Amino acid sequence: MFLSPLSLVNILFALASFGEVIDQNEAIKSNEDPLIYSLLEENQRIEILDNFEVIHKIEQKHTILSHEGLRHAFTSIFYDKLNSIENFQLQVIDPASGKTLSKAKTKDMVDAAIYSRSSIFDDNRHKYYEVKSHQFPVEVHVEIETKASSNFQLDEWVPVHYYNQKVTKSTLTVVYPEQIGLRYKALNLLGEHTEKKNGNQIEMTWVETDLPVQLPDLKKEDDHKLLLAPLSFALGDYVGTMEDWAGLAAWQYKLNEGRRSLSEDFEEKLHEMVAGAESDFEKVQILYDYLQKNYRYVSIQLGIGGWQTMSASDVVSYAYGDCKGLTNLMQAMLKAVNIPSNYTLVYAGENADDIETDLPSNQFNHVILQVPLQDGKDPVWLECTSNSLPAGFLGSFTKNRHVLVITEDGGYLTKTPSYNSFDWNAIHSQNEVKIDGSGNATIATQMKIDGNFAEDLLGVQRYLDSREQKDYLHRNSPVSGLVINEYQLELERKDSLLIAGLSYDGFIQRFVQNTAKRMILKPFLGKLTEDMLVNNSLMQVDEYQIELPEVMEAENLAELLVLEEEGVHVTLSSSLEGKNLSVNREIKLSLSDDFSEEDKEELIRKINALGSTNFYFIKNTSALTHE
């Protein structure tokens, strides 16, 4: 994975959740208004030079009202080979007396590396300074100047940096040469925007005043934000345009040109590996499996190397690479056996937001591979940093989002698979339960779990030891109070589909409640959760064969319960023969993309309500006297 350049002023605790309750004397608060930990006045100026360098100046005046507000004055400035810190000055002032309490400059900041968990080559660093004070209110005046050698990535402007912060005024001015150009997208801005021209220089200014105080329940899509992107840009010696997505793709193609060469010996080895394959997809599977078993992922973030891949031959020599290097090698291997593929940029992350498709710009942090197939078949997508996913399954890290496909002719925007059909969202469980006379029970369960849900168990298998795996199964058991004795978890690939097989034997204490005349079986069906509907699709079948301790009469057995709505079909059936109780639940959900979160919550409530009733059984009382 590569990192897109970080914000030049990266406030590490931005948008952190502060739940502390503080004294009313320590912050501004009325009966209706939220707590305010600090006030902010800020002026930012971004100047793009003719040589594509960017000067970014920031002036801030924080009025810190409480101890919690000190976090708002925490300053962190990113730097690397492409970004430098030109100036930092800070003053802490007593507003009552005007006396300066403390000062700080760049030399007083703490210098630290910014590590990614798997990075071994990295030049990402930051300097930070933490303000300390025991009196309030205090004013913190900050001046920052940074210089970037490239305008490839321009910082987004977010006027409100923190929850519980009152922004009284925030100004952004952007100055740029007309020939370089600039595009922008304003999201939820409430203030003024002006533009003027001085010779060949364009100056744009945005002013936001008296913005609402934000709290942790703020929805991301409601935040105030301005996105910026250049028309023309340069990174190192590579000049490009972002007027459209094809322009950015053409620049990326040029950046990696000539880096896919492999030795003749290695290419010959690849041909031997796929010699018996009967289809292109089978060849892709073979080579992808080889990549997964023989090359490990590391992060490499060195200057332009954050965007330019290692050569394929170097990845072969070192047996490692980042997302760019591994994807580039996979593309080179496929090319060697005459299968075309496309290097593809994506913004990756678990449940990450999609990019702004109407603002061509660098919005990416990862690379995957697209392999078009013949005969109109859907392309095969490869996550080349994974050594466990099957070919054609991207998983939650990059599914269902827009990506920029890089081709020799430029490129185009498309979308990765959503994996929202029943095949990718299926759970089938078979459970045999035996209840003894004391009300305890043993259970033997076999589960088949497909696609997205199997990905979760893949993580359990790979990253948890046996004790942690058992703890995970206990926590996620559909039957409350289950203690697992033995379990077995196996994962396999069926073409692109990941399939998990889980079986376990366990013990449940007090599974039922006994009275003299009745046995009460409490609800035991697993509850549907919001996480299970992330993909708007679910096929779940739960079958229970329950052996009662003796022959009983069912008092309230409902043979069939049905919930039927558009895209929703749920049935719950039960029957009793002798002392054998059968309970089967089938859930089939195929929800539209515009199905709201509130509608999902209500649907989940109704489905769970179907299995929430106790089962009552009348015992054989011929040998009993009175209850």
C-alpha positions as CSV (number, residue, x, y, z in Angstrom):
1,M,0.0,0.0,0.0
2,F,1.2,3.5,-0.6
3,L,0.2,6.5,1.5
4,S,-1.2,9.6,-0.2
5,P,0.6,12.7,1.1
6,L,-0.7,13.5,4.5
7,S,-2.1,16.9,5.5
8,L,0.8,19.3,6.1
9,V,-0.8,20.2,9.4
10,N,-2.0,16.9,10.7
11,I,-3.8,17.3,14.0
12,L,-3.5,13.8,15.4
13,F,-6.5,14.0,17.6
14,A,-8.8,15.6,15.1
15,L,-12.3,14.4,15.2
16,A,-11.6,12.4,18.4
17,S,-14.5,11.7,20.7
18,F,-14.4,13.6,23.9
19,G,-17.1,12.4,26.3
20,E,-15.8,13.9,29.5
21,V,-18.2,16.0,31.6
22,I,-16.5,19.2,32.8
23,D,-17.5,21.9,35.2
24,Q,-19.6,24.7,33.7
25,N,-17.0,27.2,34.8
26,E,-14.4,25.6,32.6
27,A,-16.2,26.0,29.3
28,I,-18.9,28.0,27.6
29,K,-22.3,26.4,28.0
30,S,-25.9,27.4,28.1
31,N,-28.9,25.3,28.8
32,E,-29.2,24.3,25.2
33,D,-25.8,24.8,23.7
34,P,-23.1,22.1,23.6
35,L,-19.9,22.3,25.7
36,I,-17.2,24.5,24.0
37,Y,-13.7,23.6,24.9
38,S,-12.0,26.2,22.7
39,L,-12.5,29.1,20.3
40,L,-10.6,29.2,17.0
41,E,-9.8,32.0,14.5
42,E,-7.7,30.7,11.6
43,N,-6.3,32.1,8.4
44,Q,-4.7,29.8,5.8
45,R,-2.9,30.7,2.6
46,I,-1.9,28.2,-0.1
47,E,0.3,29.6,-2.9
48,I,1.1,27.5,-5.9
49,L,4.3,28.6,-7.7
50,D,5.1,28.5,-11.4
51,N,7.5,25.6,-10.7
52,F,4.6,23.6,-9.1
53,E,6.0,24.1,-5.6
54,V,3.4,24.9,-2.9
55,I,3.8,27.3,0.0
56,H,1.3,26.8,2.8
57,K,1.0,29.3,5.6
58,I,-1.3,29.0,8.6
59,E,-2.1,31.5,11.4
60,Q,-4.2,30.3,14.3
61,K,-5.5,31.9,17.5
62,H,-6.9,29.4,19.9
63,T,-8.7,30.5,23.0
64,I,-8.5,27.5,25.3
65,L,-11.3,27.5,27.8
66,S,-10.7,24.2,29.7
67,H,-8.2,21.4,30.2
68,E,-10.0,19.4,27.4
69,G,-9.4,22.3,25.0
70,L,-5.6,21.9,25.2
71,R,-5.9,19.0,22.8
72,H,-7.2,21.5,20.2
73,A,-3.9,23.4,20.3
74,F,-1.8,20.2,19.8
75,T,0.1,20.7,16.6
76,S,1.7,18.1,14.3
77,I,3.4,19.0,11.1
78,F,4.2,16.3,8.5
79,Y,7.4,16.3,6.5
80,D,9.3,14.0,4.1
81,K,11.5,14.3,1.1
82,L,8.8,16.2,-0.8
83,N,7.5,18.3,2.1
84,S,9.6,20.6,4.4
85,I,8.8,22.6,7.5
86,E,9.9,26.2,6.9
87,N,8.6,27.9,10.1
88,F,6.8,27.2,13.4
89,Q,6.2,29.7,16.1
90,L,3.8,29.4,19.1
91,Q,3.0,31.7,22.0
92,V,0.8,31.0,25.0
93,I,-0.7,34.3,26.3
94,D,-2.7,35.3,29.3
95,P,-5.7,37.2,27.7
96,A,-6.4,39.1,31.0
97,S,-2.9,40.6,31.3
98,G,-1.6,40.2,27.8
99,K,1.5,38.5,29.3
100,T,3.3,35.8,27.3
101,L,3.4,32.7,29.4
102,S,5.5,30.5,27.1
103,K,7.0,30.3,23.6
104,A,8.0,27.6,21.2
105,K,9.8,27.3,17.8
106,T,10.6,24.5,15.5
107,K,13.6,23.4,17.6
108,D,11.3,22.9,20.6
109,M,9.1,20.4,18.7
110,V,9.4,16.6,19.2
111,D,10.5,14.8,16.0
112,A,9.0,11.3,15.4
113,A,8.5,8.8,12.6
114,I,5.1,8.0,11.2
115,Y,5.1,4.2,10.9
116,S,2.8,1.9,9.1
117,R,2.6,-1.5,10.7
118,S,4.3,-3.3,7.9
119,S,6.6,-0.5,6.7
120,I,10.3,-1.2,6.5
121,F,11.2,1.7,4.1
122,D,9.7,4.9,5.2
123,D,10.6,8.6,5.2
124,N,7.3,9.9,6.7
125,R,7.9,11.9,9.8
126,H,6.3,14.7,11.8
127,K,7.2,17.3,14.3
128,Y,4.7,18.0,17.1
129,Y,4.2,20.3,20.0
130,E,1.9,19.8,22.9
131,V,0.7,22.9,24.9
132,K,0.5,22.7,28.6
133,S,-1.3,25.1,30.9
134,H,-2.9,25.1,34.4
135,Q,-4.8,28.3,34.0
136,F,-7.8,29.0,31.8
137,P,-8.7,30.7,29.6
138,V,-5.4,31.1,27.7
139,E,-4.7,32.1,24.1
140,V,-2.4,30.0,21.9
141,H,-1.1,31.8,18.8
142,V,0.4,29.5,16.2
143,E,2.2,30.3,12.9
144,I,3.2,27.6,10.5
145,E,4.8,27.6,7.1
146,T,5.5,24.5,5.0
147,K,6.7,24.0,1.5
148,A,5.9,21.1,-0.8
149,S,7.9,20.3,-3.9
150,S,4.8,19.3,-5.8
151,N,1.1,20.4,-6.2
152,F,0.1,16.8,-6.9
153,Q,-1.9,16.6,-3.7
154,L,-3.4,19.8,-2.3
155,D,-4.7,19.7,1.3
156,E,-8.4,19.7,1.8
157,W,-9.8,22.6,3.9
158,V,-11.8,21.6,6.9
159,P,-12.6,24.7,9.0
160,V,-13.7,22.9,12.1
161,H,-10.8,20.7,13.4
162,Y,-12.4,19.2,16.5
163,Y,-15.6,18.3,18.3
164,N,-16.5,20.9,21.0
165,Q,-14.6,23.6,19.1
166,K,-16.2,27.0,18.2
167,V,-14.9,28.4,15.0
168,T,-15.5,32.1,15.0
169,K,-13.8,32.8,11.7
170,S,-11.8,30.6,9.3
171,T,-10.3,31.9,6.0
172,L,-8.6,30.1,3.2
173,T,-6.9,31.9,0.3
174,V,-5.5,30.0,-2.6
175,V,-3.2,31.7,-5.2
176,Y,-2.1,29.9,-8.3
177,P,-0.8,30.7,-11.8
178,E,-3.6,30.7,-14.4
179,Q,-1.7,28.2,-16.6
180,I,-1.5,25.6,-13.8
181,G,-5.2,25.9,-13.0
182,L,-7.3,24.8,-10.1
183,R,-10.6,23.0,-9.5
184,Y,-12.5,22.7,-6.3
185,K,-15.6,21.1,-4.7
186,A,-17.3,22.8,-1.8
187,L,-19.2,20.5,0.7
188,N,-21.6,22.1,3.2
189,L,-19.8,25.5,3.2
190,L,-21.9,28.3,4.6
191,G,-19.8,31.4,4.0
192,E,-18.5,33.6,1.3
193,H,-16.4,32.8,-1.8
194,T,-14.6,35.4,-3.8
195,E,-12.3,35.3,-6.8
196,K,-10.0,37.9,-8.4
197,K,-7.2,38.0,-11.0
198,N,-3.9,39.8,-10.8
199,G,-1.9,39.4,-14.0
200,N,-1.5,35.7,-14.6
201,Q,-2.3,35.0,-10.9
202,I,-5.8,33.8,-9.7
203,E,-6.7,34.4,-6.1
204,M,-9.6,32.6,-4.5
205,T,-10.8,33.1,-1.0
206,W,-13.3,31.3,1.2
207,V,-14.5,32.7,4.5
208,E,-16.5,30.8,7.1
209,T,-17.8,32.5,10.3
210,D,-19.6,31.4,13.5
211,L,-19.8,27.8,12.4
212,P,-22.0,25.4,14.5
213,V,-20.2,23.5,17.3
214,Q,-19.8,19.9,16.2
215,L,-20.3,16.9,18.5
216,P,-19.2,13.2,18.1
217,D,-22.6,12.2,16.6
218,L,-21.9,14.4,13.5
219,K,-22.3,12.5,10.3
220,K,-19.2,12.6,8.1
221,E,-21.3,13.7,5.1
222,D,-22.5,16.8,7.0
223,D,-19.0,18.2,7.8
224,H,-17.9,21.5,6.2
225,K,-15.1,20.8,3.7
226,L,-13.4,22.1,0.6
227,L,-11.6,19.8,-1.8
228,L,-8.9,21.2,-4.1
229,A,-7.2,19.7,-7.2
230,P,-4.8,21.2,-9.7
231,L,-5.4,21.0,-13.5
232,S,-1.6,20.7,-14.2
233,F,0.8,19.2,-11.8
234,A,4.3,17.7,-11.5
235,L,5.8,15.1,-9.2
236,G,9.6,15.0,-9.7
237,D,10.2,15.1,-13.4
238,Y,6.8,13.7,-14.3
239,V,4.3,16.4,-15.4
240,G,0.6,15.6,-15.9
241,T,-2.9,17.0,-15.9
242,M,-6.0,16.2,-13.9
243,E,-8.6,17.8,-16.1
244,D,-10.2,14.4,-16.4
245,W,-9.6,10.9,-15.0
246,A,-7.9,9.8,-18.2
247,G,-5.3,12.5,-17.7
248,L,-4.4,11.3,-14.2
249,A,-4.3,7.7,-15.5
250,A,-2.0,8.6,-18.4
251,W,0.4,10.3,-15.9
252,Q,0.4,7.2,-13.7
253,Y,1.0,4.9,-16.7
254,K,4.0,7.0,-17.7
255,L,5.3,7.0,-14.2
256,N,5.6,3.2,-14.2
257,E,6.5,2.7,-17.9
258,G,9.4,0.2,-18.4
259,R,9.2,-1.4,-15.0
260,R,7.6,-4.7,-15.9
261,S,10.6,-6.5,-17.5
262,L,11.3,-10.0,-16.3
263,S,14.3,-12.3,-17.0
264,E,14.0,-14.9,-19.7
265,D,14.5,-17.7,-17.1
266,F,11.7,-16.4,-14.9
267,E,9.3,-16.0,-17.9
268,E,10.2,-19.6,-19.0
269,K,9.3,-20.8,-15.5
270,L,5.9,-19.0,-15.7
271,H,5.1,-20.7,-19.0
272,E,5.9,-24.1,-17.4
273,M,3.6,-23.3,-14.5
274,V,0.5,-22.6,-16.7
275,A,1.2,-25.2,-19.4
276,G,-1.6,-27.4,-18.3
277,A,-4.2,-24.7,-17.7
278,E,-7.3,-24.9,-19.7
279,S,-8.5,-21.3,-19.4
280,D,-7.1,-17.8,-18.8
281,F,-8.9,-17.8,-15.4
282,E,-7.1,-20.9,-14.4
283,K,-3.8,-19.4,-15.5
284,V,-4.6,-16.3,-13.3
285,Q,-5.3,-18.6,-10.4
286,I,-2.0,-20.4,-10.8
287,L,0.1,-17.3,-11.0
288,Y,-1.8,-15.5,-8.3
289,D,-1.3,-18.5,-6.0
290,Y,2.4,-18.4,-6.8
291,L,2.6,-14.7,-6.0
292,Q,0.8,-15.2,-2.6
293,K,3.1,-18.0,-1.5
294,N,6.4,-16.5,-2.6
295,Y,6.3,-12.7,-2.1
296,R,5.5,-10.8,1.0
297,Y,4.0,-7.4,1.5
298,V,5.9,-4.5,3.0
299,S,5.2,-0.8,2.8
300,I,7.7,1.4,1.0
301,Q,7.2,5.2,1.3
302,L,10.2,7.1,-0.1
303,G,9.6,10.3,-2.0
304,I,8.2,9.7,-5.4
305,G,8.4,6.0,-4.5
306,G,5.1,6.6,-2.8
307,W,3.6,6.5,-6.3
308,Q,6.2,4.9,-8.6
309,T,6.5,1.1,-8.3
310,M,9.6,-1.0,-7.8
311,S,10.6,-2.8,-10.9
312,A,9.1,-6.3,-11.3
313,S,12.6,-7.8,-11.5
314,D,13.6,-6.2,-8.1
315,V,10.5,-7.6,-6.5
316,V,11.5,-11.0,-7.8
317,S,15.0,-10.6,-6.4
318,Y,14.0,-9.3,-3.0
319,A,10.9,-11.5,-2.6
320,Y,8.9,-8.6,-1.2
321,G,7.1,-5.4,-2.4
322,D,4.5,-2.9,-1.5
323,C,1.0,-2.9,-3.1
324,K,2.5,-1.2,-6.2
325,G,5.4,-3.6,-6.5
326,L,3.3,-6.8,-6.0
327,T,0.6,-5.6,-8.4
328,N,3.2,-4.6,-10.9
329,L,4.9,-8.0,-10.7
330,M,1.6,-9.8,-11.0
331,Q,0.8,-7.7,-14.1
332,A,4.3,-8.6,-15.5
333,M,3.7,-12.3,-14.9
334,L,0.4,-12.3,-16.6
335,K,1.9,-10.3,-19.6
336,A,4.5,-13.0,-19.9
337,V,1.8,-15.6,-20.5
338,N,-0.1,-13.3,-22.9
339,I,-2.9,-12.2,-20.4
340,P,-3.4,-8.4,-20.4
341,S,-4.2,-6.7,-17.1
342,N,-4.6,-3.2,-15.7
343,Y,-2.9,-1.5,-12.8
344,T,-5.7,0.1,-10.8
345,L,-5.8,2.9,-8.2
346,V,-8.3,2.6,-5.3
347,Y,-9.1,4.3,-2.0
348,A,-8.9,1.3,0.3
349,G,-10.1,0.7,3.8
350,E,-12.7,-1.3,5.8
351,N,-16.0,0.4,5.0
352,A,-14.1,3.4,3.5
353,D,-16.1,6.2,1.8
354,D,-16.1,6.3,-2.0
355,I,-14.2,8.9,-3.8
356,E,-15.7,12.1,-5.3
357,T,-16.2,11.0,-8.8
358,D,-16.8,14.5,-10.2
359,L,-13.5,15.8,-9.0
360,P,-10.6,14.1,-10.9
361,S,-7.7,14.2,-8.4
362,N,-5.5,12.1,-6.3
363,Q,-8.0,10.4,-3.9
364,F,-6.3,7.0,-3.8
365,N,-4.1,5.2,-1.3
366,H,-3.8,1.6,-2.7
367,V,-3.3,-0.4,-5.9
368,I,-5.0,-3.5,-7.1
369,L,-5.1,-5.4,-10.4
370,Q,-7.9,-5.8,-13.0
371,V,-7.7,-8.7,-15.4
372,P,-10.2,-8.4,-18.2
373,L,-11.5,-11.7,-19.6
374,Q,-12.6,-12.7,-23.0
375,D,-16.2,-13.4,-24.2
376,G,-17.8,-10.5,-22.2
377,K,-17.1,-12.1,-18.8
378,D,-16.7,-9.9,-15.8
379,P,-13.1,-9.0,-15.1
380,V,-11.1,-10.8,-12.4
381,W,-9.9,-8.5,-9.6
382,L,-6.8,-9.3,-7.6
383,E,-5.7,-8.0,-4.2
384,C,-2.0,-8.6,-4.6
385,T,-1.1,-7.8,-1.0
386,S,-3.2,-10.7,0.3
387,N,-1.7,-14.1,0.6
388,S,-5.0,-15.8,1.4
389,L,-7.9,-14.4,-0.6
390,P,-9.0,-16.3,-3.7
391,A,-8.4,-14.8,-7.2
392,G,-11.4,-12.7,-8.0
393,F,-12.4,-11.8,-4.4
394,L,-11.2,-8.4,-3.2
395,G,-12.8,-8.6,0.3
396,S,-14.0,-5.7,2.4
397,F,-10.8,-3.7,1.9
398,T,-11.6,-2.6,-1.6
399,K,-15.0,-3.9,-2.7
400,N,-17.9,-1.7,-4.0
401,R,-16.1,1.5,-4.7
402,H,-14.9,3.6,-7.7
403,V,-11.4,2.9,-9.0
404,L,-9.2,4.3,-11.7
405,V,-8.1,1.7,-14.2
406,I,-4.7,2.5,-15.8
407,T,-4.4,1.5,-19.5
408,E,-1.9,2.2,-22.2
409,D,-4.3,4.7,-23.7
410,G,-4.9,6.5,-20.4
411,G,-7.6,5.0,-18.3
412,Y,-11.1,5.2,-17.0
413,L,-13.2,5.1,-13.8
414,T,-15.1,2.0,-13.0
415,K,-16.4,0.2,-9.9
416,T,-15.2,-2.9,-8.0
417,P,-17.7,-5.7,-7.3
418,S,-20.1,-5.2,-4.4
419,Y,-20.4,-9.0,-3.7
420,N,-24.1,-8.4,-2.8
421,S,-25.7,-11.6,-4.2
422,F,-26.8,-14.5,-2.1
423,D,-23.7,-16.5,-3.2
424,W,-21.4,-14.0,-1.4
425,N,-23.6,-13.7,1.7
426,A,-24.7,-17.1,2.8
427,I,-24.8,-18.9,6.1
428,H,-26.2,-22.4,6.7
429,S,-26.1,-24.1,10.1
430,Q,-27.2,-27.5,11.2
431,N,-27.5,-28.1,14.9
432,E,-28.2,-31.2,17.0
433,V,-29.2,-30.5,20.5
434,K,-29.8,-33.0,23.3
435,I,-31.5,-31.8,26.6
436,D,-31.0,-33.8,29.7
437,G,-33.4,-34.1,32.7
438,S,-31.6,-31.3,34.6
439,G,-32.2,-28.8,31.8
440,N,-28.7,-28.8,30.5
441,A,-27.9,-29.5,26.9
442,T,-25.2,-30.7,24.5
443,I,-24.9,-29.2,21.0
444,A,-23.2,-30.4,17.8
445,T,-23.1,-27.7,15.1
446,Q,-21.9,-27.7,11.5
447,M,-21.8,-24.4,9.6
448,K,-21.1,-23.5,6.0
449,I,-20.3,-19.8,5.5
450,D,-19.7,-18.2,2.1
451,G,-18.1,-15.1,0.8
452,N,-18.1,-11.9,2.9
453,F,-18.8,-13.7,6.1
454,A,-16.1,-16.3,5.4
455,E,-13.6,-13.4,5.2
456,D,-14.2,-12.7,8.9
457,L,-13.3,-16.2,9.8
458,L,-10.3,-16.1,7.5
459,G,-9.0,-13.3,9.8
460,V,-9.8,-15.4,12.9
461,Q,-7.9,-18.4,11.5
462,R,-4.9,-16.4,10.4
463,Y,-4.4,-13.9,13.3
464,L,-5.7,-15.6,16.4
465,D,-4.2,-18.5,18.3
466,S,-6.4,-21.5,19.3
467,R,-7.4,-20.0,22.7
468,E,-8.3,-16.7,21.1
469,Q,-10.2,-18.5,18.3
470,K,-12.3,-20.4,20.9
471,D,-13.0,-17.1,22.8
472,Y,-14.1,-15.6,19.5
473,L,-16.5,-18.4,18.9
474,H,-17.9,-18.2,22.4
475,R,-18.5,-14.4,22.0
476,N,-20.2,-14.9,18.6
477,S,-22.2,-18.0,19.3
478,P,-25.8,-17.7,18.4
479,V,-26.7,-19.7,21.5
480,S,-26.2,-17.8,24.7
481,G,-24.0,-19.5,27.3
482,L,-22.4,-22.0,25.0
483,V,-19.1,-23.5,26.2
484,I,-17.3,-25.1,23.3
485,N,-15.3,-28.3,23.9
486,E,-13.9,-29.0,20.5
487,Y,-14.1,-27.1,17.2
488,Q,-12.7,-27.2,13.7
489,L,-12.4,-24.3,11.3
490,E,-11.4,-24.9,7.7
491,L,-11.4,-22.5,4.7
492,E,-11.3,-23.3,1.0
493,R,-11.6,-21.6,-2.3
494,K,-14.2,-22.4,-4.9
495,D,-13.0,-20.3,-7.9
496,S,-13.4,-16.8,-6.5
497,L,-15.6,-17.8,-3.7
498,L,-14.2,-18.1,-0.2
499,I,-15.9,-20.8,1.9
500,A,-15.6,-21.5,5.6
501,G,-16.5,-24.7,7.3
502,L,-17.0,-24.5,11.0
503,S,-18.0,-27.4,13.3
504,Y,-18.0,-27.6,17.1
505,D,-19.3,-29.6,20.0
506,G,-20.4,-27.8,23.2
507,F,-22.3,-27.7,26.4
508,I,-25.0,-25.3,27.5
509,Q,-25.9,-25.1,31.2
510,R,-29.6,-24.5,32.0
511,F,-30.7,-24.5,28.4
512,V,-34.3,-24.9,29.5
513,Q,-36.2,-24.1,32.7
514,N,-38.1,-26.8,34.5
515,T,-41.2,-26.6,36.7
516,A,-43.1,-29.6,38.0
517,K,-45.5,-29.6,35.0
518,R,-43.7,-27.6,32.3
519,M,-40.4,-27.3,30.5
520,I,-39.7,-23.8,29.1
521,L,-37.3,-23.5,26.2
522,K,-36.0,-19.9,26.0
523,P,-35.3,-18.2,22.7
524,F,-32.0,-19.6,21.2
525,L,-32.0,-18.5,17.6
526,G,-29.1,-16.2,16.8
527,K,-30.1,-12.6,16.4
528,L,-29.6,-10.7,13.2
529,T,-27.2,-7.7,13.5
530,E,-26.5,-4.6,11.4
531,D,-23.1,-5.9,10.4
532,M,-24.8,-8.8,8.7
533,L,-26.6,-6.4,6.4
534,V,-23.7,-4.3,5.2
535,N,-24.0,-5.8,1.8
536,N,-27.8,-5.5,1.6
537,S,-28.0,-9.2,1.0
538,L,-28.4,-12.3,3.2
539,M,-29.3,-16.0,2.7
540,Q,-29.3,-17.6,6.1
541,V,-30.7,-21.1,7.0
542,D,-30.7,-22.4,10.6
543,E,-31.8,-25.9,11.2
544,Y,-32.2,-27.2,14.8
545,Q,-33.0,-30.8,15.7
546,I,-33.6,-30.8,19.5
547,E,-34.1,-34.0,21.5
548,L,-36.2,-33.4,24.6
549,P,-35.5,-35.4,27.7
550,E,-38.9,-37.1,27.4
551,V,-42.1,-37.1,25.3
552,M,-44.0,-33.9,26.0
553,E,-46.9,-32.0,24.6
554,A,-46.2,-28.6,22.9
555,E,-48.4,-25.9,24.5
556,N,-47.7,-23.0,22.1
557,L,-46.0,-24.4,19.1
558,A,-46.5,-22.2,16.0
559,E,-46.1,-24.4,12.9
560,L,-45.2,-21.5,10.6
561,L,-44.5,-17.8,11.0
562,V,-43.8,-15.6,7.9
563,L,-42.5,-12.1,7.3
564,E,-42.9,-11.1,3.7
565,E,-42.0,-7.6,2.3
566,E,-40.3,-6.3,-0.8
567,G,-36.9,-8.0,-0.9
568,V,-37.6,-9.8,2.4
569,H,-38.8,-13.4,2.9
570,V,-38.4,-14.9,6.4
571,T,-40.0,-18.1,7.7
572,L,-39.8,-19.8,11.0
573,S,-41.3,-23.3,11.2
574,S,-41.4,-25.8,14.1
575,S,-42.8,-29.3,14.6
576,L,-42.8,-31.9,17.3
577,E,-42.7,-35.7,16.8
578,G,-42.4,-37.7,20.0
579,K,-39.5,-36.1,21.9
580,N,-37.9,-34.6,18.7
581,L,-38.4,-30.9,18.1
582,S,-37.5,-29.4,14.8
583,V,-37.0,-25.6,14.4
584,N,-36.0,-24.2,11.1
585,R,-35.5,-20.5,10.2
586,E,-34.9,-19.2,6.7
587,I,-33.9,-15.6,6.0
588,K,-33.7,-14.3,2.4
589,L,-32.9,-10.6,2.1
590,S,-32.2,-8.6,-1.1
591,L,-32.4,-4.9,-0.2
592,S,-32.2,-2.0,-2.6
593,D,-29.2,0.4,-2.4
594,D,-31.5,3.2,-1.1
595,F,-32.7,1.1,1.8
596,S,-32.0,3.4,4.8
597,E,-30.2,2.6,8.0
598,E,-33.4,3.4,9.9
599,D,-35.3,0.9,7.7
600,K,-32.6,-1.7,8.4
601,E,-32.9,-1.3,12.1
602,E,-36.7,-1.7,11.9
603,L,-36.3,-4.8,9.7
604,I,-33.8,-6.4,12.1
605,R,-36.1,-5.7,15.0
606,K,-39.0,-7.5,13.2
607,I,-36.9,-10.5,12.1
608,N,-35.5,-11.0,15.6
609,A,-39.0,-10.7,17.1
610,L,-40.0,-13.8,15.2
611,G,-37.8,-16.0,17.2
612,S,-38.1,-14.2,20.6
613,T,-41.0,-16.3,22.1
614,N,-40.5,-19.0,24.7
615,F,-41.5,-22.6,23.8
616,Y,-43.7,-24.2,26.5
617,F,-44.0,-28.0,26.8
618,I,-46.3,-29.9,29.1
619,K,-44.6,-32.8,30.9
620,N,-46.0,-36.3,31.3
621,T,-47.6,-35.8,34.8
622,S,-49.1,-39.2,35.3
623,A,-46.5,-40.0,38.0
624,L,-46.6,-36.5,39.6
625,T,-49.0,-35.3,42.3
626,H,-49.1,-31.5,42.5
627,E,-47.0,-28.8,41.1
